[in-house]
């Protein structure tokens, strides 16, 4: 199979995730100053909007809302909202309870509920996110107008808006009170109505507290399991790549392992890019319909441009079709890389080189065969569930969605006369110099990432340097992929320089810290690894996330007692399945022993 062709073809449709443990064990002189805390970021970000206190349980005054009318069932088709305006049917008490659940504190911790860390999908964890203050300044007032139109318990603050460097027609609300807008959506938008509706829809998910719903949390667990399998995939291949280092390994076997790993590691990497890219909150269809209905309510109540009845739904129909085509393209790309990865993994599992290399030996340090059995086996057994559990098509088909919303609007707002859509907002956005620069950076980044997947590491590095890699003014994902390319060429000092530049970005990235730390540990630099672990735990306020890396640190240091202690603590983490799965992948020998002895006491016989 032409792996490089598949990877290059799919790159423009995929997001990003880390590749772990691929650094050659090539020690270089320690440079402690390189790990010094980064200075203030070079790129400015808009300050967070003011915190909004919640006192009591707000409810609209009597008569403040339009009385809800029943929507003709035939007219609305499969749309599940039965009365319009939907905003008039909401229960203030239920909304207040959900709002309190989302408010887990002020500042960066607010709105997390443990889900932000669980899905690795917040502004501190996603790979290809950037701040573009000039564009956020255009869109934040829209969200503020929605806040004024909302008569119930308010959000803790107007959400931060970050932008994603991809070509997808996509937006997402995250549980840390952030809304992500893909540059592909702004690029494709031909009317204000499209952008405004998307913003209102994502904002509605937050207002309705959908992240607090049991079905959403359950769906997130399934998604994080898939994220865990993808993470383990890279660890399995990299363990194979490194497991031939023992004195008892034959040179020919080592050569075969390295060749196989070089061919397959980019596929494992691309799989994680794919999983990260198509992740979406696990809304069900009713929740999507609720967000659509409330989006119309917010637009009408705030008197924001939505255009005439005849035009807006024709425009939204086109937008819905574009959104579905974008989502379908990304899922096809993800499925293609899954198929490539599965074929490669099976080839490893059955090859004579692999069989010879995984028969034991001190040089393996317990990693190779254990990961092949645990991570690799789990991944192959669950391959079909990865994209199935992520980014599911829970919206109605575009025509049904347009039909339902048109009936909803007609029933709830028969006399509404919103402002005409002149395209002024989209026009202002696309005329800004920062918009043009961001699109150019995205395009160059996608080309460079394609080069990286095709293992043209020098070419990728040159392309990324051309858009600022090595400087703190570059988006974090530019420095991250440049670091990967340098690392995979064996140039650890250069990779460290790129990663250090990325640490200075205003939109931080948890995956960069993971990869950087594991590169240092792979090179045997415990001192720098310890510093990065400490900084990462403090910076992201999520020590549980680093437990798997701390386990690896203990193993590299030969401190198996410490590794076992951290593993035991990791197994007690509740409600975040991917954490425990990562720890099992980091120490498969402990996982296997636990499986054989689930009660946890010492057996009176070996094994």
Steps between C-alpha positions, in 0.01 A plus 500: 500500500631849415499640855655834408237554231216426741645730764566785261150474355330507835704773665283795408201334665663413830581679827790421734625293790837397644742227407656357812836346581643509148824679594820309439687427818774740411628684805619855464635741755238624739409865455300596809445858385299369207230380740473835674144629531401670173466874495170675439343387172580704195145488362233698681169345596182678586444493875224276625162668522396605852380225731121504551385404848194280533272604782173321552339332203401755234170458318329725245226728628144404427411590143861571406509209260277426203249224573607175338290362217478144378686425178309307238643148510485448125667833432790439741565146377760320713593811698435406864411844643121511533445859616645834398661712630692228681646761736151554645468135602818469707506429874699769688575263787647232275712757319623638830606155622690437177664840520627430851645169382692681230632758745772308678697813583621823349773538241656217302338229713147624445261291299725198496300238697791266439390467137748753365791293616325174419465564131832683460303743294532838670695806396794364701501163327399530137774511247402731217332788683607862492389835628419759234399807703389705198250231400386433855430872539252473212320195641500557876236780481268248332528270802445795730177580317389139553575535871274804522222308323522205745257549793616209718815416701793659314825337400792580726646721227478561128684204345849533364514449121799313359565414137602169351753468219312264274276503195194343661163669519474453874454662840494353851404603850730367772421447868762754608281776353687529171357501149721374218446636149681330213660729246338286232159614621590870473664440163194323356237733651317711244259670737485630855207269569721191476758624748243645738292183505805284570605726789148502641476120473827440690412764758163328548672173595671687784187685611299178511765326710532211258845414638335415832258245354554132579480396136767754404733384775444136404576580138814687600623189679466299182684769309785516751537124476563544129747780573676260737525227236651749258750618761600141572555437129792740482647362821480146362685586180759708677556220751557265207743747352698517822472140616781378276763683699601207719831322456327172409312641201623402155609784275272376222200493733579851622523623144165344416336647809633848427385483139155385605474765768607774262231389257229460761565771758366781276180298459465470877565873519240573234248284682531722805473809282180352355349408835571844640367669190161329484434510871178683577290519816264206513175685451197293411255607230257658746779714642602609151140595422476691828815694414364576152172628643664712768738640238200639311359640826828675584536647153145635491500626861831681455388643165819376339503463123328179397347632175154458360305181558542397137876554480636392834390137481619467143840623619494272802406206277816561299701541819361173640595318180852647515532395864392144426736471202786621718417252775466212252836583341673495836346169599604342171856620557498367856367164383772481234779553749338252738503238227865572425589481866312173548680342206836616631425385854396156381817480294705567809307247705557221249848577365791274581707805590245603760468146633876470537532841660226452753608170649658665801834652595616757746531762230123516465452622857156345491364751250486338159301182538279643772398797290449283195260284699325777694499818293530341159248227573252741655536733206444231239200363686344845525611645167145522368381692806744789481331717239163343573506642854639836392337780314183308425251644254239598758356791304199442284577473127540853357160516329319367808690743720406795281139383479467464877653840571284671238186357663637597841562860393158532337321369810698697756564827316225551242544879501877518549686730263874464574757725334605417147826306466741732320806282561663787687644281779653244266627783282674670792657171614634408158638850439722490808870447453501249786243288316720480191808422708317229693373331183851510351649352819239225501566408139876490552459298819284239328758461223778463754303247699448301181877501451545379856258211450686407181820490714655794315620640831749747353236631261245536781752686715582744220131563429426560867797731546359708216192570713688578817593168661766558763349830614239560768289704259410183308186306602574212733414235240762638259774458760357166610516331160841659437611338826364164387684524168830592667459227758429235237818603316686429824581867565394526863650847568315646201176331606543639851539849357172471309319355801635777724373760254160331511498523879489877460179500298194671651283202404675223686507136404501203733612265226818700442594448865434127471711459189781723620521323837500155344768607254722605791432176684572303184835680476570411863480858627316454827580850622331678211219244503435573867489873436251463218278268704499747787428795272227312313323391818502857631409663170205278413385429856445138408755277676303184416566555131875474559488175697572283196805713420617480861474122476726506195739729687525244779566219255769698315665577835486134598277591793236233457368554853414860417347398167287236673387750766391753238329224302302397809397861562400535135270200520301683769420799275123507454289627215785548251543172321773615265729577797499141622533365146809713442657374822432140396674567169794662680548197727346200325673251726309644797177498299548136408577408860192686619286320242635164614454591865199737520483483882840663522667280764835329450467151359702216655644402161687674226377659181 
